[in-house]
Amino acid sequence: MTNNKVRVLGSMSGSSLDGLDIAVCTITRTDWLYSIDAAETIPFPAPLRQLLKTYSGSTDRNDTLEVSAQLAAFMGAEIQAFLSRHQLDNPDLIASHGHTLSHHPEAGHTLQIGNGQILADLTGLPVIWDFRMADIAAGGQGAPLVPICDELLFPQYQLCLNIGGIANVSMELDGRRIGFDICGANQLLNALAEEAGREFDERGSMAASGRVAESLLHQLNADDFFCLPPPRSLDNAYVQQNWVRVLKADDHSLPDRLRTATEHIALQIAQAMDLHQKKGRVLLTGGGAYNDLLTERIRALSRHHVSLPDDHIIRYKEALAMALMGALRWWEMPNFLPSVTGARSAVSGGVISYPTEQ
């Protein structure tokens, strides 16, 4: 590690509950160069995945201490196994997002679990965690996190779209970077796919066999959230209550509901990207990039040119973003953009925990 270059293990657990994304990245401050040296997605064991689902939406830190410790223990073991499997030297530090259970910036709090001190003790490495609270304390949304990565590492794209459990976008607008959550995405589709005993609708194949139910589409699009201007961010519990619940209660066939949910997501994404009035290049990442029907509908509804990067960027851009945020925090540089979050000032967010001496 130098003042100019640092190796960071970035880890991310997203709202889709696909698993733990891990990426060891080298970040160089000169010209903001990066490399992803090794990366994997580690599936959650079924009991832990169910715990994360059960506690989603909880705002009581006391109630979630046990699951936070369990997640940290899982992360510590998997990180050590990952480094051994790839025959990697220890990185300089770990940047851990943890798993979001609740996010209420309007009330001044957010909760990401996966205790960083436990993780530091298990791995013997410094851990930077609890990134969002510093921005919220400065009056910001604490989200989205990735636009700083878009600005520094992917400046050749005018828009950067990530489709995970929640879809979000960042773009250059009037000389400044803005970014915001658009809508629930894979959370909606995965919840429906579970009705068929699947974790997800591979390539959007089930949805492709259905038809759009116009009344259901109108109901999904009518939510008040879509009237909010940026900066705005979504809570997972809100997604479950306001869209997943509606989709699961509807009496249309499963393929029709999947097709309608896909159209809803594509419409909201296209409308959000229309804030950028000139035709631009879009970097598309996240699990939704593998949904052929969804990407086809986004391209059909948007004026922009949507590009798919190499597989490592599609799958691990958020883990890379965490590594960058950790590097910036380590160098005591701002890792949130006030133009994105609405904060009063640019903060360097993240708690640094060092291993306890044995």
N, C-alpha and C positions, 0 to 999 in steps of 0.2 A: 504494500500500500504506500502511495505517495500523496503529496498534496494535489496531484494532478490525475491520478489513476487509482481506482479501488475495485476490488472484486467483492460483489455483494450477492448473497443468495436471497432472491426475492420470492416471497410465498404469498399466495392469494387463495382464499376460499370464497367463491362467488355465490350469488343467490340461487343459482341453478342446482346447487348441491351436487355437482358432478364429481367433486373431489378436491384435493389440495394440489394446486399448480405450484411447481417448484422450478425455478430457473436460476442457475449460477451465471451471472453476467459480469462482464468487465466494462466499467464506465470510465471514459477518459474525458476530462473537462475541456481539454483543447479541442475545439471544433465539435464538441459533444459527440464523440464516437462511442460506439457500443459493440459488444459481441455477446451472443447467447452461447455460452460454452457447453452447457448441457441443460436439458429440461425434461420434465415428466409431469404427468397428472397422476396422482395417487388416489384411487377410489377410497371413499370413506367406508369403513366397516358398517354393515347394516345397523347395528345398535347405535353407533355414534351418529350416523345419518338421521336415524329416527329421533335421537335426542335433539339434534339441531333443528329439526322440523318442529318438535314439540315445544321448544323454548322460543321459536321465532315470534317476535313481537313483544317479548318480555322486556320490561324496563327496570326490573328489580335486580340489582347487582347481587344481592345476597342469595336470591333464588338460583342464580346462574354461576355461582362460584365453582360448584362441582363440575358442571359441564365444561366450564372454561379450563379447569385443571385437566380434565380428561382430554380435551382437544389439544392442549399444550403438550401433554405426554405423547399423544399420537404424533403430533408434528415433530417433536424431538426425536422419536424413534425413526420416523420415516426420513427425516433430513439426514441423520447419521447413516442410514442404510443407503440412501441415494448417493451420498458422497463416496461411500465404499464401493457401491455398484459401478459408478462411473470412474473410479480410481482418481478422484479429485482431491487435491490438497484443500485444507479448510479455507473457506473464503475469509475475508477480513471481518465481515459482519453479516448479520441476517436482518433483512427488512421484512417484517411480518405484518400483513394486514389483519390477520385473524378472520373471524367470521362475524358478520353483522347480524345481531339479533333485533336491534331496534335503531331507528334513526329519526330523531325529531328535533331538527335544528331550530324550529320555531319555538320550542320549549327549552332550548339551550343544552340538549344532551344527545349523545349517540353512544351505542354500546357495541364494541367489537370484542369478542371473547377469544381466548387462546393466550393465557397469561405469559407475558414476555419474560418475566423474571424466571419462571419455571423453565421456559424454553432456553434461556441463557445458561441456567445451571445444568440442564441436560446435555447441551451441545458444547459447552465451554467457550461460547462465542458471544460477543456483544450483540444484543438484539434491540432493534428499533421497532417500536410498536405503538398502538394508540395514536395513529397519525391525525385523525380527524378533529379531535377536540380543540386543538390550538386554533384552528380556523373558525370553529363554531364560537369559541370564546371571543374571537375578534369580530363577531357578528356575521360570519359567513355560513354557508350551507354545509361546509365540510365535505362537499361533493360537487361534481365528480372529481376523482383524483387524477385521472389519466391525462387531462389536457396539458399539464406541464410537460409530460412525456411527448405528446403530439407536437408541441411547440419546439422543443429542443432536439428531439431525435427524428421527427418526420416532417420537417418543414416543407418538403417538396409536394405535400398534399394540402389542398385548400380545406378539405373536410376530413375528419377522422370519425368513423362510425364503428361503435362496438355493440354487438348484439349478444348479450349474455342473458342472465335471468331478467335483467332490465336493460333496455336499449338506451344508449346515450351517445351524444355527438359533441364534437368540438369543431370550431371553425374560426377563421380570421374574418372579422366583420368590422369595417370602418377603422382598420388599423390596430385592432386589439383582438385577442383571443377570447372567445366566449365558449361556454360548454354547459350542457344541462342534460338531465334525464328526460327521455322522450316518453317511454311507456313500458309497461310490463311486456316481456318478450318470451324468452324460453320458459320462464315460470308458467306462463299460460299454456304453452304447447305441451310441456312435460306433464303438467297436471292432468291434461286430457289424455295423453298417451298412456298414463298409468291405468286408465280405465280398460285399456286393451292388454294390460300386463306388460307394458314396455316402459323403459325409462325415458325414452324420447321417440319422436316420430322421425325415423331415419330418412334423411334427404327430403323430408316433407311428403313421403309417399302416401301416407294415409290421407293427409289433407288434400293431395292432388286428386284423390278419387271422390271428393265431396264437392258441394256447391255452396256458394255464399248465401247465407240466410240474412236477407236485408234488414229484417226487424232486429235481429240480434246484433248485427253490425252497427246499426244506429244506436242501440243501447250501449255498446262498448265505447263508441266514439263520443257519447254525450257526457262523459264524466267531467266534472268541474276542473279537474287537474289540468286538462288541456287548454283551459282559459288562462292559466297562470303564465306570465312572461318569465323568461330567464332573469336571474338565476332560480332554478327550481330543482328539487331532488325528490326521489321517491323512497318510501319506506316499504320493505317487503310485506309487512302486514297489510298495508294499504292495497298493494297489488292483489294479495290473496282475497281480501274482503270485497274489493270493488270490481275486479275482473274475473279472477278464478272462480269465485263463488257464483257469479252470474253464468259463466260458461258451463259449470258443472250442473247447475239447476235447470238449464234450458233443455227442452224436450226434443230438439233436433237430433239427427243421427250423429254419432261420433265423427265420421268423416266431414259432415257438414259443419259441425262446430269447430273442428280443426281448420277447415278451409276458411271459415269466417274469422277465426282468431288470427290466422295468417294474413288475411286481407286487412284486418284492423291494424296489425303491427306495421305492415308495409305502408299503409296510408299515413299513419302517424309519423313514420320515419321520413317519408317523402315530403310531407308538409313541414316538418322540422327543418329539413335540409334546404327547403325553399327560402329560408331566411337569408341564405347566401345566394344573392340574386344572379350573379354571374355563373356561367357553367364552369364547374371545377372538377378536379380529381378527388375521388373519395377513397380513402383507405378503409376497407371493411375487414374487421377482425371479430373474434369471439365465436362461440359455438354456432350461432345463427348463420355464420358464413357457409356452413356445410349443409344448410337447408336449401335445396335447389329451388323449390317453389317460392320460398320467401325472397331469395336473392333475385329471382326472375321478376317477381312482382315489384320489388323496389326499383329495379332497372326500368320497368315499364312505366312506373308512376313518377319517376324523378327525371329532371333535366340533366343531372350530373353523370359523369363517367365513373362507374363503380369498379374499383380494382381489387382483386384478391392477391395479397402478397404470398410469400412462401409459407409453408405450413407452420413453421416455428413461430412466425409473427402472428398468424391467425390464432394459434392456440395459446401463446405465452406472452402476448403483448402486455397483459395486465400484470403478470409476474415481473416482466421487464420494467414496467412503470413503477412497481414497488421497489425494485432494485435502484432505479434512478432516484426515487423519493428518499430512500435510505441514504444514498450517496450525498444528495443535497443536504440532508439533515446532518450527516457526519461532517460535511464541510461548512456547516452553519450558514447555508444559503437558503433563501426562500424556496419552499417546495409546493406552495399553493399560489394560484393566480387570483387576485381579488376581482379581476374582470370576469372570472368564471364563477366564483363562489359568492361574490357580493360582500366580502369581508372589508373592514375598514382599512386594513393594511396587509401586506404580504407577510406571511408567517413561515417559520421553519418548524413544521409540526412533527411530533413523534417523541415518545419517551425512550430514553436510552437506558437499558438494563445491562449490567455487567455480571459475568458469572461470579457467584459467591465463592470466595476462597475456601478450599477444603482444608 
